[in-house]
Every structure is written in C-alpha cells, then in structure tokens.
C-alpha cells in the first residue's frame, strides 16, 4: 500500500448571479477545507509536503473550471483537482437567473504509516 486516505471533507459553493462555475467550485473547496484542522502533522512530526491532496469538484459545466488555478489556491500538499459533471444549475422561473451550485470532495493521503 503506497498511501492511505486519512481525511475526506465535503463542501458546497455557489454563484448566485454570475453563472461562474469557477467561483462556485472555489467556494465549494474553501467550504470543505474550512472545516478541517489537522493536528496530526504536529503530533507525529510529519511533513505537510508529503501529503497528497485529491480534489473532485462537481459542476454542470466541468469544462468551465480551471483546475490548475484551483489547485494553486490550496495551502498544503501535492494537489490535484478534477472537475466532473455534477452540482446543479437552478433557474429562477421569474427572472431567468441561473444559480450555479458546485460540490467538492477534498481527500488527503499520506504514505502508509504502519
């Protein structure tokens, strides 16, 4: 076993007026990592650089997401971001405005410690 997942966080983000899939995806990732505090690194004297971070973001138009820009925004680890079809586009029937909703899963892996 080369590495093992030690955390998974989920988040949701939206863009209410700009139909901006990038903004919604970034907000979903921020929502997920905002819930995490990982004292494991200090407790076990582990290097953050050895952590692999795999992010999956679901939006209705994955091609509209710049995965490299999202990866650059994460603070630690060796990050990869993948955009997939998911999330929701919700249309207001009165105004025609589309709200973009993104979902994100942020997984962190470390080399096997056993």
Secondary structure, 3 states (H helix, E strand, C coil): CCEEEEEEEEEEEEECCCCCHHHHHHHHHHHHHHCCCCCHHHHHCCCHHHCEEEEEEEECCHHHCCHHHHHHCCCCCEEEEEEEECCEEEECCCCCCEEEEEEEEEEEEEECCC
